[in-house]
Amino acid sequence: MPDTRDAFVENLKKQIDTWNAELKNAEDRIQSATKDAQVEWEKQITTLRSQIDEAQNKATELSQQSLETWESYRGDMEKYWSALKSSVEHFQKQINK
């Protein structure tokens, strides 16, 4: 992750945009799955969208921190980010089986 606050937040926002596009693509692709799979994957997409929205809120909050205090928020954000990234990757593996 970048070292400056603005670069860090910009990187987060780009990844959020990428994930939103990937989830939109996944929504289109799951239409050919069985009904049970569709229901399960739609639940997962809803959960992931909620987590991504929360990440967006956290990125906005982080961008509003002073340059002196943003480092204290960075560690928590990196942990949250890592967990969200794992969730998105796990979902992608499921629908690509």
Secondary structure, 3 states (H helix, E strand, C coil): CCCCHHHHHHHHHHHHHHHHHHHHHHHHHHHHCCHHHHHHHHHHHHHHHHHHHHHHHHHHHHHCCCCCCHHHHHHHHHHHHHHHHHHHHHHHHHHCC
